[in-house]
């Protein structure tokens, strides 16, 4: 084997720990919403079988319930929350802060998942980390490294599993008799050129108002669109006259219906971010609003997961 091949093989071996880390199947969540965490284990410790997995539950992840695994012993450690959290009308001051599965035997050649469900507390936003310790028959991997301000997870040898939380409580914006609530969007896949915006509009005035579109620095333009089923195919059509909000009415832009198309994205939309947008109205004029970016497929703030259709706008047909 040549020196070049040996050097290349050594580089690959050195990179393996970072590439084979413990990850969450769904690394995105929304504040104030339920979350199902699935930790994926696809390797041992330098060939040694995995015999335990322990994870620390970060602040803001509450009402945690782990799923038992056949052949494994389940243990939890309880602890106080930094502040009381209300979940489904019940005030919680403490809960599970550590989960440990042990006593099993996962071979290096096998793959398995460790599952828990939880609630993301209101007001949580940005990345949260779940440090994990993977114990093996020989040795262990401590996936506990958290990036500093100038780092990313790729800079770490043993990064802790990361959960990106998007703000779930959008601000209310008032423009005269017009009230704008729950402005939100969804994260976009790599290379996407379009995004989608949703919001709720209430007209408390005596005359009709009309949403005409908008603008943002991260895209070429924002248009008003609608979805409808034609001959079994979901089609999208532009609304050149905008969306009317009658006096005293509330209009909700949501998945599967009327929405804003963010056209010509200059950068991808990432969960946890906020998009500054200037909405254009017929009478109210330009109104600045911030759109909270949820995870891909996330429901609207306050809606249950799976209660709304997930739309892939890259595959829509334009109605003629």
DARA-V368206 format. One record per backbone hydrogen bond with DSSP energy under -1.0 kcal/mol. CO is the residue of the C=O (numbers start at 0). NH is the residue of the N-H. If there is no record, write none. Layout:
co->{CO;CO}
nh->{NH;NH}
This chain:
co->{1;2;3;4;5;6;7;8;9;10;14;15;22;26;28;29;32;34;36;37;38;40;44;47;48;49;50;51;52;53;54;57;59;61;64;68;72;74;76;76;78;84;86;89;91;92;94;96;97;98;99;100;101;105;106;111;113;114;115;116;117;118;119;120;125;127;130;131;132;133;134;134;138;140;141;142;144;147;151;152;157;160;162;163;164;165;172;174;176;177;178;179;180;182;183;184;188;192;194;196;197;198;199;200;201;202;208;209;210;212;213;214;215;217;220;221;222;223;224;225;227;229;232;234;235;236;238;242;244;245;248;250;253;257;258;259;260;261;262;262;268;269;272;274;276;277;278;279;279;284;286;288;290;291;292;293;294;299;303;311;316}
nh->{5;6;7;8;9;10;11;12;13;14;18;19;39;163;165;32;119;117;115;24;113;111;47;44;136;105;102;134;100;132;98;60;120;118;116;71;101;99;96;97;94;91;89;86;84;80;78;56;76;54;74;52;72;49;109;40;38;66;36;64;34;61;31;123;164;162;55;142;53;140;50;51;135;133;143;131;159;150;154;155;144;129;127;28;125;30;179;177;203;174;201;172;199;291;197;293;191;264;261;259;183;252;180;250;178;247;244;281;242;279;221;277;218;265;262;213;260;238;258;236;234;232;229;227;318;225;241;210;208;248;202;200;256;253;224;196;222;194;219;220;187;272;292;290;288;214;286;211;212;280;278;276;274;184;271;186;297;302;306;314;235}
